[in-house]
Amino acid sequence: MANKAIKTEHTGAKHSRGGYAGRKRDAKHESNKLRRRQSQDIIAVAGKSSIS
């Protein structure tokens, strides 16, 4: 009996609540745009420092 799952009221997916006030697909879109922008900034800074 110890290995049997007990059904509680807190089962199931959490649906990613709490990080972004909107749909998950919108949050992913914004996150990807931000990540790409930050990556471009890092590459630009690294490129300038190697020239000097």
C-alpha positions as CSV (number, residue, x, y, z in Angstrom):
1,M,0.0,0.0,0.0
2,A,2.9,2.4,0.5
3,N,3.6,2.7,-3.2
4,K,0.0,3.4,-4.2
5,A,-0.8,6.9,-5.3
6,I,-3.3,8.8,-3.2
7,K,-5.5,11.2,-5.1
8,T,-5.5,14.8,-3.7
9,E,-7.0,18.0,-4.8
10,H,-3.5,19.2,-6.0
11,T,-3.0,16.9,-9.0
12,G,-2.5,17.8,-12.6
13,A,-0.5,20.4,-14.6
14,K,0.0,23.9,-13.1
15,H,-0.3,25.7,-16.4
16,S,2.7,28.0,-15.8
17,R,0.9,30.6,-13.7
18,G,2.8,33.4,-12.0
19,G,5.7,34.4,-14.3
20,Y,3.9,36.3,-17.1
21,A,0.5,37.9,-17.1
22,G,-0.8,36.4,-20.3
23,R,-0.8,33.4,-22.5
24,K,2.2,31.0,-22.5
25,R,2.7,31.4,-26.2
26,D,2.9,35.2,-25.7
27,A,5.4,34.8,-22.9
28,K,7.6,32.5,-25.0
29,H,7.5,35.0,-27.9
30,E,8.6,37.9,-25.6
31,S,11.2,35.7,-23.9
32,N,12.7,34.7,-27.3
33,K,12.8,38.3,-28.5
34,L,14.6,39.4,-25.3
35,R,17.1,36.5,-25.5
36,R,18.0,37.3,-29.1
37,R,18.4,41.0,-28.3
38,Q,20.7,40.2,-25.4
39,S,22.7,37.7,-27.5
40,Q,23.3,40.4,-30.2
41,D,24.5,42.8,-27.5
42,I,26.9,40.3,-26.1
43,I,28.3,39.5,-29.5
44,A,28.6,43.2,-30.4
45,V,30.5,43.9,-27.1
46,A,32.8,40.9,-27.6
47,G,33.5,42.0,-31.2
48,K,34.4,45.5,-30.1
49,S,36.7,44.3,-27.3
50,S,38.7,42.0,-29.6
51,I,39.4,44.8,-32.1
52,S,41.0,47.0,-29.4
